[in-house]
Amino acid sequence: MKTSTGQVADNEASCGSRSRQLTEINHHPLIFTLQDAISGNGFLAGITLVGRALMQQDDESKWWLYGVCPGSLAESGDSPQDAFMRFRNRYREVLIDIAQEQPTFKEFKAEVERFFHEVDEQDARRWEDALIAIRSGNLGLPEPFSGLPRERPEQKPCAVTVEELSREGKDFLPSHNVVDTFSKAA
């Protein structure tokens, strides 16, 4: 894991007795939630995804977001927010491609679930290592990560729900909407 070191004062140091080293994390394990409505061949599908991704900054100051679950996506941007937006848009493009290729809702659902379960094992290990490092308490979170909501992955497991919205008797309510989010795993 790439790290950089900086001086940070702890409670005793603020009283003048000592300081400790705090390592700043450069691999950021994220949890995200996305919801989409996708038109297919004779159906409208609702997809809600809770996934994992690992964000890091490269040597040229570009931010990269690597999908862990689903693991077949990666996008970059000039900021963490830009990388997330590009990642999110690429994910939606994949859903649209799947909808164009699958003739029925049943086949669409199966392909989305297959795509979701493609896990990048290397990035999954790096995600877990970064989570362990954060939980150790010896790491400082730089902006904008220090301001993100914190969520425990044990309480928000990876999941995908694909449902047919176009079937008869289906109610459409504003309360069914989910706002796109990303948060720091804690």
C-alpha positions in Angstrom: 0.0 0.0 0.0 1.3 3.4 -0.9 1.6 5.7 2.1 3.0 9.1 2.9 3.9 10.2 6.4 3.0 13.4 8.2 3.3 14.8 11.7 0.1 14.9 13.7 -0.3 15.9 17.3 -2.3 13.6 19.6 -3.9 14.7 22.9 -0.6 14.5 24.8 1.3 16.3 22.1 -1.2 19.2 22.2 -0.2 19.5 25.8 3.4 19.8 24.8 4.7 16.3 25.8 5.1 14.3 22.5 3.9 13.8 18.9 3.3 10.6 16.9 3.5 9.7 13.3 0.3 9.3 11.4 0.3 7.6 8.1 -2.0 8.9 5.4 -3.9 6.3 3.4 -3.7 6.4 -0.4 -6.0 3.4 -1.2 -9.6 4.2 -0.2 -12.1 1.4 0.2 -15.5 2.7 -0.9 -19.0 1.4 -0.6 -21.5 2.7 -3.2 -25.2 2.4 -4.0 -26.6 3.0 -7.5 -30.1 2.7 -8.8 -31.2 2.6 -12.5 -34.2 2.1 -14.6 -33.2 0.5 -17.9 -35.4 -0.1 -20.9 -34.9 -3.5 -22.6 -36.6 -5.5 -25.4 -40.2 -5.3 -24.2 -39.5 -4.6 -20.5 -38.5 -1.9 -18.1 -36.0 -3.1 -15.4 -35.1 -1.6 -12.1 -31.5 -2.3 -10.9 -30.3 -1.4 -7.4 -26.6 -2.2 -6.7 -24.6 -2.0 -3.5 -21.0 -2.4 -4.5 -17.4 -2.0 -3.5 -14.6 0.0 -5.2 -11.1 1.0 -4.4 -10.0 4.6 -5.2 -6.4 5.7 -5.5 -4.4 8.6 -7.0 -1.7 7.7 -9.5 1.7 9.3 -9.9 0.4 11.8 -12.4 -2.3 13.0 -9.9 -5.1 11.2 -11.8 -7.7 9.5 -9.5 -8.7 5.9 -10.4 -11.8 4.1 -9.2 -11.4 0.3 -9.5 -14.5 -1.9 -9.2 -14.2 -4.7 -6.7 -17.8 -5.9 -6.9 -18.5 -5.6 -9.7 -14.9 -6.1 -10.6 -14.8 -5.5 -14.3 -15.0 -1.7 -14.2 -12.4 1.0 -13.8 -12.5 4.7 -14.5 -10.3 7.7 -13.9 -10.8 11.4 -13.4 -9.2 14.6 -12.3 -10.8 14.4 -8.8 -12.4 11.6 -6.7 -15.8 13.0 -7.6 -15.0 13.1 -11.3 -13.7 9.5 -11.2 -16.9 8.4 -9.4 -19.1 10.1 -12.0 -17.2 8.5 -14.9 -17.3 5.1 -13.1 -21.1 5.5 -12.5 -21.7 6.5 -16.2 -19.6 3.5 -17.4 -21.7 1.2 -15.2 -24.9 2.6 -16.7 -23.5 2.1 -20.2 -22.8 -1.6 -19.4 -26.4 -2.0 -18.2 -27.7 -0.4 -21.5 -25.4 -2.7 -23.5 -26.7 -5.8 -21.6 -30.3 -4.6 -22.3 -29.6 -4.3 -26.0 -28.1 -7.8 -26.2 -30.7 -9.7 -24.1 -34.0 -10.5 -25.7 -36.0 -11.1 -22.5 -36.1 -9.7 -19.0 -35.1 -13.1 -17.6 -32.0 -13.2 -19.7 -31.2 -9.5 -18.9 -31.5 -10.3 -15.2 -29.2 -13.3 -15.4 -26.6 -11.3 -17.3 -26.7 -8.4 -14.9 -26.3 -10.8 -12.0 -23.4 -12.5 -13.8 -21.7 -9.1 -14.4 -22.2 -8.1 -10.7 -20.6 -11.3 -9.4 -17.4 -10.7 -11.5 -15.0 -9.9 -8.6 -11.5 -8.6 -9.2 -9.6 -10.8 -6.6 -6.5 -8.6 -6.6 -8.5 -5.4 -6.0 -10.7 -7.2 -3.4 -7.5 -8.1 -1.4 -6.3 -4.5 -1.7 -9.8 -3.3 -0.6 -9.7 -5.5 2.5 -6.1 -4.5 3.3 -7.1 -0.8 3.1 -10.1 -1.5 5.3 -7.9 -3.2 7.9 -5.5 -0.3 7.8 -8.3 2.2 8.4 -9.6 0.2 11.3 -6.2 0.1 12.8 -6.6 3.8 13.7 -3.1 4.8 12.6 -4.2 6.4 9.3 -5.2 9.9 8.4 -7.9 10.3 5.8 -7.2 13.2 3.4 -9.9 15.4 1.9 -12.4 14.6 0.4 -12.4 11.2 2.1 -12.3 12.5 5.6 -15.7 14.2 5.0 -17.4 11.1 3.5 -20.0 9.2 5.6 -18.5 6.1 7.1 -20.3 2.7 6.8 -19.4 -0.8 8.0 -19.3 -3.3 5.1 -20.7 -5.9 7.5 -23.9 -3.8 7.7 -24.1 -3.0 4.0 -23.1 -6.2 2.1 -22.6 -6.3 -1.7 -25.9 -7.0 -3.4 -27.8 -6.5 -6.7 -31.5 -6.5 -7.2 -33.0 -6.7 -10.6 -36.8 -6.5 -10.9 -39.2 -6.1 -13.8 -40.9 -2.8 -13.4 -43.1 -3.2 -16.4 -45.2 -6.1 -15.1 -48.9 -5.6 -14.4 -49.9 -4.5 -11.0 -46.5 -2.9 -10.3 -46.8 0.3 -8.3 -44.4 3.2 -9.0 -43.8 5.4 -6.0 -41.3 8.1 -5.3 -40.3 6.3 -2.1 -38.8 3.6 -4.3 -36.1 5.9 -5.6 -32.5 5.6 -4.2 -30.0 8.4 -4.4 -26.5 7.4 -5.8 -24.0 7.4 -2.9 -20.5 6.6 -2.1 -19.0 6.4 1.3 -15.8 5.4 3.0 -15.7 1.8 4.4 -15.0 1.8 8.1 
